[in-house]
Amino acid sequence: MKISNFLSNFFFYSEEENYNFDLYDTPQVNIMENENDHPVSEVKNIFSDVKSNLEYLKIQYNTLINSDIVIRKFRLVANNTTYQAFIFYIDGMVNSDTINDFILSPLMLRNRSNTHRIKSKALKDSQIVSSILAQSTPKHNFDLETYIYESLLPQNSLKKVKEFKPLISDINSGNCALFVETLNTAFDIEVKGFKSRSIGQPSNEIVVRGSQEAFVEVIRTNTSLIRRMIHNENLVIENINVGNVSQTSTAICYMKNIANDNLVSEVKYRINNLNVDYLFSSGQLEQLIQDNGNISVPQIISTERPDRVANNLLCGRVAVLVDGSPYALVMPGILVDYLSSPEDSNLKHQFSNLLKVVRLISFFFALLLPAIYIAITNYHQELIPTELVFAIVASREAVPFPIIFEIFLMEISFELIREAGVRIPSVLGPTIGIVGALILGQAAVSASIVSPILIIIVAITGICSFAIPDFSLSFSIRLYRFIYILLACFAGLLGIGLGLFVQCAIITSLKSFGVNYLASSLEMNSSKNNNTYWVHPIWKRENRADYLKTKKPRIEKNISMKWKKLK
């Protein structure tokens, strides 16, 4: 018996009876939704006792277990008097040299600025007589708060705060808080110094002759990129925090003298009325403020280019930047915007219009080419020449599967290759393309799984989808392409026509921030409108888009090139 117990204990593992962890049986502490995650009762105003302020911040930030919270206690010398004080900040979010040189040194080191005793002003004889009669000595009221603010802190960005909530929000953003004994006011000092990615080239919206700068993850860097392009005092950038827990900073940008006030108010209204715990990207914000989330077509312009945002702001639109996201949102967005490229404004109008024709053809092929192939080969063979019919039949003679199976197999394979090319390291990207397009495609044809003409159809469709400038619209086309394939399989061209009718009806009724989604799409001959699909000569772009209802409808005078008229 002992030998069997020894062997069972040596070779087998048995769980301990007292180990019984179950996530669903673990008791949880219920926290009210409007409690703002404070573990103690909400305290609004800052105390005049420095120890009370320190204890409150320690509880709020869980300093016993948080390793990146820094509290530096010291004695402050002002008017030849010593006061207890401390600074509070988060390590890694601040610039340590700035704190040492412009906060601790002026406050702690003894110099003429903080050891000089402020003398009382000379009193008149009548005041001296009255003070003697009142048996009181004249005193000078020393204002410690004003003295620190005006004389001891040489930091350029400094403000006084009397409540904990805005102060904690700024500390979380990388500021430093200064508390001084006897003062119920804290000093909020901006000393941000966290690392960030440098400004680089756009990765998705590549142009030849345009700007080569792209947004980064720091919101203040992004706003500076916009201000470097728009040197005008009417550019307004308002900050709104979104997220009850994350308190993510968002910046609403617009031209005060151009943008419609109703559009600006609508954007602010939607962002201010978001009740979410966190927000980390502009893609999340786009889904929260768009008009109709059930339709896959994009309704808000998403761009990584500061020059495109600046151009839209000057046209009367509103842009939103999210801290931590390298993409800006521009609203409203219409169908014309997603078929246009930032390169269009940098080229001659003849070249740009040629490219726009190519994009229209690409849009049509990427959406309907596989569906039209299925409809014609299954239901409408009389629409193609006889020789082509014989070629299609001969290519499919050895294929045992129906066309719908072939097309779905190749389309799904193409989507897998596209997704794999995005996810794997960039060095292996071309290898995936070669293996997927050449080896697998050739092997599928040789094995008589698919026909050669179907490989051509899928390849042309994929190339056309890459020609769509906007990533979101390209995704939407890929989704609708599968729907049209099913409609063509069941009803041929009639099914495609029915699908187009329903989709056009839905898009026609769609609006983006009060603007019809098809606005300016049908304006072919409006040579003075700056937002039609077709590009006109730059000296004829005299008016801003009518549907934006801007305060300044005109962009330029009737004669913009005065040098021609002065000769």
DRENFIVEX-223047 format. One record per atom (N, C-alpha, C): x, y, z. Coordinates in steps of 0.1 Angstrom, whole numbers, plus 5000, padded with zeros to 4 digits. Layout:
! DRENFIVEX-223047
XYZ/...
This chain:
! DRENFIVEX-223047
500849885000/500050005000/500950135000/501950135008/502850245008/503550264995/503950154989/504650164976/503650224965/502450184965/501450234955/501150384958/501150424970/500950564973/502150644969/503350584971/504550654967/504550674952/504250574945/504250574930/503250674925/502050674931/500950764926/501350914929/501950934940/502351074944/503551124935/504351024931/505551054923/505251084908/504351004903/504051014889/502751094885/501851104895/500651174892/500451294901/499751394895/499451524902/497951524906/497751554918/496351574923/496151714928/495051784924/494851914928/494551924943/494952034949/494752044964/493252074966/492752024977/491252044979/490952184983/491852264989/491552394993/491752494981/492252454970/492352544958/491152534950/490352644951/489052644944/488752784939/489452824927/489252954922/488252954911/487253034912/486153054902/485953204900/486153244887/486053394885/484553434888/483553354884/482253394886/481753394900/482453314909/482053314923/482753414931/483653484925/484453584933/483553704936/483453734949/482653854952/483253984947/482454064941/482854194935/482254314943/482954424943/482554544950/481754624940/480554654942/479654734933/480054884934/480454934923/480755084922/479755154914/479255264919/478255334912/478855394899/478055414889/478555454876/478955604876/478355684885/478755824885/479755854896/480455754901/481355774912/482755824907/482955814894/484255854888/485455784894/485255654898/486355574902/487155624914/486555704923/487255754935/486955654946/488055604952/487855504963/487355564976/487355694977/486855764989/485755864985/485155924994/484156014991/484656134983/483956184974/484356284964/484756414972/485956464970/486356584975/486556684964/485956794965/485956894954/487056994955/487157064966/488057174967/489357124974/490457194971/491757174976/491857224991/492457145000/492657185014/493757295015/493657365026/494757455029/495857385037/495557265042/496457185049/497257105039/498557115039/499357035029/499256895032/499156845044/499156705047/497856645043/496756715044/495456665039/495456645024/496056745017/496156725002/497056604998/498156585006/499056475003/498256345005/497556325016/496856205019/495756175009/495156275004/494056254994/494656204981/495756264977/496356224964/496956084965/497456054977/497955914979/496855814978/495655844983/494555744982/494055744968/493955854961/493555854947/494355774938/495655784939/496655724930/497255594936/496755544947/497155414952/498755414953/499355504959/500755524959/501455404966/500755324974/501355214981/501755104971/500955094960/501254994950/501655044936/501455174934/501855234921/503355274922/504155224912/505555244913/505955374905/505155434897/505555544889/505055684894/504455684906/504055804912/505155864920/505555994918/506656054925/506056174933/506456164946/506056274955/507356334961/507656454959/508856524964/508556624974/508856594987/508556694997/509856784999/509556915002/510657005005/510057125013/511057215016/510657335023/510857455014/509857535013/509857655004/510157775012/511057855007/511457985014/510858095006/510058175013/509458295007/509358405017/509758525013/509758635023/510558605035/511658535034/512458495045/511758405055/510758335050/509858245059/509858105052/509858005060/509857865055/508457805055/508057745044/506757675043/506957535038/506157445043/506157305038/505457295025/506057215016/505457205002/505857064997/505157024986/505556904979/505056914964/505656844955/505256834941/504856694939/503856674930/503256544927/503256534912/503856424906/503756404892/503956254889/503856214877/503956074872/505256054865/506055964869/507355944863/507155884849/507955934839/507855894825/506955984817/506156064824/505256164817/505856304816/506856324824/507356464826/508756474822/509256594821/510656624818/511356654831/512256564836/512856584849/513756704850/514456734839/515256854839/514456984841/513256984835/512457104836/511957124851/511657014857/511257014871/512357064880/513557004878/514757044886/515157194884/515157244872/515657374869/514657484871/513357454868/512357564868/511357554879/511457454888/510457434899/511257424912/512057314913/512657294926/513757394929/514557424919/515657524921/515157664926/514257724919/513757854924/513057854937/512457734941/511757734953/512657694965/513657604963/514357554974/515657624977/516357674966/517657744968/517457884974/518257914983/518258054989/518858154979/518058254975/518658354967/517858484970/518158584962/517558714965/516058714963/515658634954/514158634951/513358574962/513858474969/512958414979/513458444993/514558514995/514958555009/514758695012/514358775001/514158915003/512858945011/512959015021/511859045030/511159175024/509859155021/509059265016/508759365027/509159485025/508959595036/507659665033/507159705044/505859785043/506159925038/505259985031/505360115026/505360225037/505960335034/505960445044/504560495046/504260525058/502960575062/502960725064/501860785061/501660925063/501560955078/501761085082/501761115096/500361095101/499361125094/497961105098/497660955101/498260865092/498060725095/498760675107/499960735110/500760695122/499960735134/499460865134/498660905145/497460825148/496760785137/495560705139/495860565144/497060515139/497460375144/497860385159/498460495163/498860505177/497560515186/496660595181/495360605188/494660475189/494760395178/494060265178/494860165185/496060195191/496960105198/497259985189/497560005177/497859895168/499059935160/499859835156/501059865147/500759835133/501259905123/500959885109/501559755105/500859675097/501359545092/501159545077/501959465071/501959435057/501359295054/500259285046/499759155043/500459095032/501258985035/502058915025/501158815018/501058825004/500258724996/501258624991/501258504997/502158394994/501758344980/500558324977/500058274964/500558354953/500258484953/500658574943/502258584941/502858584953/504358594953/504958464946/504458344948/504958224942/504658234927/503458274924/503058274910/503758374901/504058494907/504658604899/506158614901/506758554911/508158574914/509058454915/508458344919/509358224922/509258124911/508258114903/508158004893/508358064879/509458044873/509658094860/509158014848/508257924851/507657834841/506657914832/506657894819/505857974810/504357924811/504157794813/502757744813/502457714828/501657804834/501457784849/500057844851/499257764859/497957814863/497557774877/496657854883/496257824897/494957734896/494857634905/493657544905/493257534919/491857544921/491357534934/490557404936/490357324926/489657194927/490557084923/490256964928/491056844926/490756784912/489556794907/489256724895/490056774883/490056904879/490956944868/492356924870/492856934883/494256914886/494656764883/493856674888/494156534886/494156494871/493256554863/493256534849/494456584842/495056694847/496256744841/497456664846/497456614858/498556524862/498556404854/497456344851/497356224842/497856254828/497856384824/498356414810/499756454810/500456454822/501856484822/502256614829/501356674836/501656794844/502156764858/502656874864/503156854878/502356954887/501956904899/501156984908/502057024920/501957144924/502657204935/501657244946/501857194958/501057224970/501957294980/501457404986/502157474996/501257495008/501957485020/501257505033/500557635033/499357635039/498457755042/497757795029/497957735018/497257775005/496257665001/495057714999/493957624993/493957624978/495057664972/495257664958/496557594954/496357504944/497557434939/498057494926/499257474923/499857534910/500057414900/499357434889/499357334879/500357374868/501457294867/502657334859/502857234848/502857284836/503057194824/504557164823/504857034824/506256984823/506256864815/505456844805/505356724797/506656694790/507056564791/508256524785/508356374781/507156314778/507156174774/507556154760/508156044757/508656014744/507555994734/507756024721/506756014711/507455984698/506755934688/507255914675/507456044667/508556044660/508856164652/507956174640/507856294634/506956314622/507656234611/506856154604/507256074593/506456094580/506656014571/505856024558/504555944559/503555984552/502255914552/502455774547/501855674553/501955534549/500855484540/499655544541/498455504533/498055604522/498255734525/497855834515/499155894509/499755814500/501055854494/500755944481/501456054480/501356144469/502856164464/502856214452/504156244445/504656394448/503756484445/504156624446/503556694458/502956634467/502356694479/503356684491/502756724502/503556724515/503856584519/505056564525/505456434529/505456424545/504556494551/504456494566/503156424569/503156344580/501956274585/501756304599/500556284604/500156304618/500956194626/501056234639/501656134649/500656114660/501056044671/500156014682/499956124692/500756224691/500656334701/499756444696/498756484703/497756574698/498256714696/499256754704/499756894703/500656904691/501356794688/502156794676/501256804664/500156734664/499256734653/498656874651/498256934662/497657074660/498657174655/499957154659/501057244654/501257224639/501057104634/501257074620/500157154612/498957154618/497857234611/498157384611/498557434623/498857574624/499957614616/500957524613/502057564604/501557584590/500457524586/499957544573/498957654572/498157684583/497157784583/497657894592/498257994587/498758104596/497658214597/496658174605/495558274606/494958264620/494658374626/494158374640/492758324641/492058314630/490658254630/490658104631/491758034631/491757894633/491557864648/490457804651/490157774665/490357624668/490957594679/491157454683/490657444697/489557374699/488957354712/489157214717/489457194730/489757064736/488557014744/488156884742/487156824749/487656684753/487456654766/487856524771/486756424769/487056304764/486056194761/486456074769/485556014776/485855894783/485855914798/484955854805/484855874820/486055824827/486755724822/487955674828/489155714821/489255704808/490455744801/490755894800/489655974799/489756114798/490656154786/490356094775/491156114763/490856254757/491956324754/491756464749/491556464734/490456534730/490156554716/490156694713/490556734700/490656874696/489756894684/488856984685/487957024675/488457144668/488757134655/489457244647/488457294637/488357424635/487557484625/487957634623/487657694612/487857834609/486657914613/486857994623/485758074629/485058164619/485758214609/485158314600/484758244587/484858104586/484358034574/483357924577/483557844587/482757734590/481357774595/480357694591/478957714595/478857694610/478257784618/478157764632/477257644636/476257614628/475457494631/476257364630/477157364620/477957244618/478957224630/479557334634/480457334646/479657294658/478557344660/477757314672/477257164672/476957114660/476556974660/477756884663/478856914658/480056824662/480356834677/480356954683/480556964697/479456884705/478256894700/477056834707/477256684707/477656624696/477756474696/478956434704/480056504704/481256464712/480956484727/480356594730/480056624745/479056524751/478256454743/477256364748/477656224745/478856184747/479356054746/479556004760/478855894764/479055844778/479655704777/480955714775/481755584774/482955594784/483455474788/484555474798/485855504791/486055474779/487355494773/487255524758/488255594753/488355624738/489855634735/490255544726/491755534723/492055564709/491155584700/491455604686/490355684679/490755744668/489755814660/488755724653/489155594651/488255504645/487055474654/487355464667/486255444677/485355574678/485955684677/485155814677/484355824665/484855784653/484055784641/482855704642/482955584648/481755504649/480755554659/481155634669/480255694679/479555814674/480055894665/479456014661/478856014647/479055904639/478455904625/476955894626/476355944615/474855944615/474255804615/474655714607/474055584606/475155484606/475255404617/476255304619/475855174613/474655154608/474255034602/474655024587/475055124581/475555134567/477055134567/477555044558/479055024558/479755134551/479155214543/479855314535/480455424545/481655474543/482155574553/481355704552/481155764563/480455894564/481256004569/482455974574/483356074579/484756054573/485456154568/486756144562/487756114573/488556014571/489655984580/490955994572/491856084576/493056114569/494256124579/495456094574/496656104581/497556224576/496956304567/497756414561/497256544566/498256624572/497856764577/497456854566/498056844554/497656934543/496256904538/495756784539/494356754535/493456814545/493756804558/492956864569/492957014567/494057074565/494057224563/493257264551/493357194540/492457224529/491057214532/490657114539/489157094543/488757204552/489657244562/489257344571/488957474564/489857514554/489657634546/488457624537/487957504534/486757484526/485457504535/485657504548/484457524557/484057404565/484957304565/484557174573/485157184587/484857084595/485357074608/486156944610/487356954616/488256844619/488356814634/488456684637/488656634651/489856554652/490756584661/491956514664/491756444678/492256314678/492156234691/493656214696/493856234708/495156214714/495456064714/496656024708/496955884707/496655824694/496055894684/495755844671/496355934660/497055874651/497655954640/496755984628/495455974630/494456004620/493456114625/493156204616/492156304619/490856274612/489756314618/488456304613/487956434607/487456434595/486956554589/485456534585/484556624589/483156604586/482656744581/481556734573/480956614567/481656544556/481456414553/482056344542/480956304532/481256324520/480256284509/481056184500/480256124491/480856024482/481956074474/481956194469/482956254461/484356254468/484356274481/485556284489/486356154489/485656044489/486255914490/486755864477/486355924466/486955884453/487955984448/488356084457/489356184453/490556154461/491656204455/493056184462/493656314465/494456324475/495156454478/496056504467/496356414458/497256444447/496456524436/495156524436/494356594426/494556744425/494756804437/494956944437/496356994434/497256894433/498656934430/498956914415/498056844408/498356824393/497456914385/497756924372/496957004363/495556934362/494557014359/493256954359/493056854348/493756854337/493656754327/494156614333/495256614340/495756494345/494856444357/494456534365/493556484376/492256424371/491656484361/490456434356/490656294349/491756274343/492056144337/492156034348/492856074359/492955984370/491555954376/490656054377/489356034382/488555944373/488655954360/488055854351/488455714354/489755694356/490355564359/489755514373/489555604383/489055564395/487555524394/486855594386/485455554384/485355414377/486155384368/486255254361/486655144372/487655184380/488055084390/486955064400/486255164404/485155154413/484055054408/483755074395/482754984389/483154844388/484454824384/484954684382/485154614396/485654694406/485854634419/484554594426/483454654422/482154634428/481354524421/481454524407/480454444400/481054344390/482354344388/482954254377/482654104380/482954054392/482653914394/481253884393/480353974398/478953944397/478453944382/478954034374/478554044360/479053914353/480253864356/480753744350/479853624353/479453614366/478553504369/477153514362/476653644362/475353654356/475353624341/476453664334/476453644319/476653494316/477653434323/477953294321/476753204325/475953234334/474853144339/473553174332/473253304329/471953344325/471853414312/472953484308/472853574296/474053544287/474153424282/475253394273/475153464260/473853504256/473653574243/474353714243/474753764254/475353894254/476753904251/477453784250/478853784247/479053714233/480153744226/480453684213/480553534214/480153464203/480153324202/481553264205/482653324199/483953274201/484353284216/483953394223/484253404237/483553304245/482353264241/481553164248/482253034247/482752994234/483452874233/484752874241/485452984242/486652994250/486352964265/485253024270/484953014284/484552864287/483752804277/483352664279/484552574279/485452604270/486652514269/487552524281/487552644287/488452664299/487852594311/486452584311/485752524323/485452374320/485952324309/485552184306/485952084317/487152104322/487752004331/487452044346/486752154348/486552204362/485252144367/485252064378/484051994383/483152074391/483552204395/482752284404/481952384397/480852434402/480052544396/480852674397/480352774390/481052904390/481052974403/479852964410/479753034423/480752974433/481052844432/482052794441/483452844438/483752844425/485052894420/485253044425/484253124422/484453264425/484653294440/483853214448/483953234463/485353184467/485753074462/487053014466/488153114462/488153174451/489253264447/489153404454/487953444456/487753574464/488253564478/487853454484/488253434498/489753414499/490353344489/491753324489/492453454487/491953544479/492553674477/492453754489/491353754497/491253824509/492253774520/492453644520/493453584529/494853634526/495153634513/496453684509/496653834513/495653914511/495654054514/495854074529/495153994537/495254004552/496553954557/497053854551/498353794555/499453894551/499353964540/500354064536/500354184545/499254214552/499254324561/499754284575/499454164579/499854124593/501254074594/501854014584/503253964586/504254074585/505454054589/506454164587/506654204573/507054334571/507054394558/508154324549/509154264555/510154194546/509554074539/508554004545/507953884539/506753914531/506354044530/505154084523/505254044508/506254074501/506354034486/506353884485/506953814494/506953664493/505553614494/504753664502/503353614503/502653644490/502853764484/502253794471/502653704460/503953664460/504453574449/503853434451/503853394464/503353254466/501853244464/501153344468/499653344466/499253364452/499853464445/499353494432/499953394421/501153364422/501753274411/501653134414/502153084426/502252944428/500852884431/500052944440/498752894443/497852904431/497853024424/496953044413/497252944402/498552924398/498952834388/498652694392/498852654405/498552524409/497052494409/496252594412/494752574411/494252554397/494852624388/494552604373/494952464369/496152424372/496752304368/495952184374/495452204386/494652094392/493152094388/492852184379/491452194374/490452224385/490852304394/489952354405/489252474401/489952564394/489352684388/489752704374/489052784367/489352814353/490352924351/491152934341/492053044339/491353184338/490253184331/489553314329/489053374343/488753284352/488353324365/489453384373/490653334371/491853394377/492053534372/491853554359/491953694354/490853784360/489653734361/488553824367/488953864381/489353764389/489653794403/490853894404/491853874395/493053964396/492654104392/491854124381/491454254377/490654324388/489754244395/488954294406/489854344417/490854264421/491754304432/492554424429/493054434416/493854554413/492954674413/491754664408/490854784408/490454824423/490354724432/490054764446/491254844452/492454814448/493654884453/493655024447/492955054436/493055194430/492055284437/491255234447/490355324454/491155404464/491055534464/491955614473/491655594488/490455574492/490055574506/489955424511/490655404522/490655264527/489255214532/488455304538/487155264543/486255234531/486255314521/485455284509/485855154502/487155124502/487655004496/487054884504/487054894517/486554784525/485054774523/484354884521/482854874519/482654804505/483454834495/483254774482/483554624483/484454584491/484754444492/483554364498/482954434508/481754374514/480554364504/480254464497/479154464488/479454374476/480654354473/480954264461/480454124464/480554074476/480053934479/478553934478/477854044482/476454054481/475954044467/476654124458/476254124444/476553994437/477553924442/477853784437/476753694439/476153694452/475053614455/473753654447/473553784445/472453824438/472553784423/473753794417/473953744404/473753594402/474153524412/473953374412/472553334412/471653404419/470253374420/469353434409/469753554404/468753624395/469553684383/470753664382/471453724370/471553874371/471453934359/471454084358/470354144365/469154074366/468054124373/468354144388/469054044394/469454054408/470454174410/471354194400/472354304402/471654434401/470654444391/469854574390/469054594403/468454494408/467654514421/468554554432/469754494433/470754534444/471154684442/471454724430/471854864427/470754954431/469554924428/468355004431/468255024446/468354914453/468254924468/469355004474/470554984469/471755054474/471655204471/471255234459/471155374456/470055444464/468955374467/467955434475/468455454489/469255364495/469755384508/470755494508/471655504499/472755604499/472055744496/471055744488/470355874485/469755934498/469255854506/468655904519/469655924530/470855884528/471955894538/472456044539/472656084551/473256224553/474356214563/475356304561/476456314570/476556454576/476156464589/476056594596/475256694588/474056644584/473056734577/473356754563/474356694556/474656704542/474256584535/473556594524/473256474516/474556404511/474556264512/475756194509/476156204494/475156234485/475456244471/475556384466/475756484476/475856624472/477056644463/476956724453/477956754443/478356634434/477856514436/478156404428/477656414413/476556484412/475956494398/476256634392/477056714398/477356854393/478456834383/478156824370/479256804360/479756934354/478957034353/479357154346/479557284355/479457264368/479657374377/481157414378/481557494369/482957524368/483457614379/482657674387/483057764397/482957704411/482457584412/482357514425/483657434428/484157454440/485457394443/485357244448/484157194449/483957064455/483156964446/483256984433/482656884424/483556764422/483156664416/484056544414/485156584404/484756654394/485756684383/486556814387/487856804385/488756914388/488757024377/488557144381/488557254372/489857334373/490257414364/491457494365/491457574378/492657584384/492657644398/492157794398/492357864386/491858004386/490358014384/489657894383/488157894382/487557844394/488257804404/487657754417/487357874426/486257944423/485958074429/485158054442/484357954442/483357934453/483557814461/483257824474/483257704482/481957624480/481957504485/480757414482/479457474488/478457464480/477157524484/476557454496/476757324496/476057244507/476657264521/477857324522/478457354535/477857484541/477257564533/476657694538/477657774546/478757804541/479857864548/479558014549/480258084559/480058224560/480758304549/481758254543/482458314532/482358224520/481358244511/481158144500/482258154489/482958264488/483958284478/485358254483/486158184474/487558154477/488458264471/488158304459/489058394452/488158494444/488758594439/488158694431/487858634416/487058714409/486858664395/488158664387/489058754390/490358754383/491358724394/491858604395/492758564405/494258584400/494458564387/495858584382/495858734376/496058824385/496058964380/497259004371/498358924372/499458954364/499158944349/498158864346/497858854331/497058984327/496359044336/495559164332/496359294333/497459284340/498159414342/499159434330/499359344322/500259364310/499459444299/
